Amino acid sequence: MKLSDQEVRYVADLANLKLTEAEVQRMGAELSDILTHIDKLNELDTSQVEPMAQVLYQAEETATLREDLERTPLDNQAALANAPLSGAGYFKVPLVIDK
């Protein structure tokens, strides 16, 4: 599957990456190779393959899970009680990405 330069730039923009023209070409080729490999894997017949079990389950189905208990949910004030910064009923966080 061949990706266009426009598609590569779109994916880069989603990841907030600024790519040079050479990087667009290189990433396009690499992403196309990955998608081609996935297409080959999708051609495999897995209808007779048994589903795998969760590897963390040692003894029984719920061995690694805590008991599911009903609890009173936190109200807004309790949830924000230890927040370093809050306002208007929400957590305030520093700006991470500025476009």
N, C-alpha and C positions, 0 to 999 in steps of 0.2 A: 504494500500500500504506500503510495507516494504522497507525501504531504507537500502542499504548496508553501511558498515563502509566507504568504498571508496567514495560513494556519499556524505556522511555526511562530510567527510574531504574536498571534492571538494567544497561544499557549504561554509564551514568554510574558505577555502582558498580564495574564491571569496570575502568574507567579511573581509579578512585579520585577521582572528582569529586563534589563536593557542590553540587547544583543547587537554586536557589530554585524555588518553584512557577512563577514567570513563565518561568524558564529551561527548566524541564521542558516547558512549553507550546511555547516557541519552538523548542527543540531537537527536539521531537517533530514539529513541522511541517516543519522543515528536513530531518530524517532521512527522513521520509515522502516528501518531494519527491525526494530522492536515490534512494530505493528505487524510486519510480515511474519515474524516468528509466532506471534500470538494467533494470527490467522491459521498457521500450520497446526498449532495446538488445538484450535477449535475444530479441525477436521477429524480429530481422533474420536472414535466411538467409545464413549464412556458409559453406555447404557448398562453394561454388565459389571461395572465397578461398584463395589459396596461403598456406601458412605463411610467416611472415616469418623472415628470417635474422637472426642476432645482429649488431647494428650494429658491434660491435667487431672482427669478423672482416674484416680488410682483404684479405689475400692468399689464405688457404686456411682450411679449417675450424678448424685449431688454431693459427692465426697468433698469437693473443694469449695462448695458454696456455703455461705452462712445461712442460718435459718431465716426465712422470710417472715418478719414480724411487722405487724401494723404499728405505726408510730404516729404521734401527732406531728404534723409538718411545722417547720419554722415559720413564724410570721415574719413580715418584712422587717420589723424593728429588730428582732432577734438575729436575723440573717445579716443585717448591716452593723450589728453591735461592735464587732471587732475589725471592721473595715478601716484601713488607713485613711480613706477618703470616700465620702459618700455625699449624695445630695439629691433632693427630689425623689427619694425612695429608691435610688439606684446606686450601684458601685461606680465610682469615678476612677478611671484608669488613664495613665499618660498616653498621649498620641504615639502610635507605633509606626504607622505607615502614612505618609503624606504624599498624595498624588498631585 
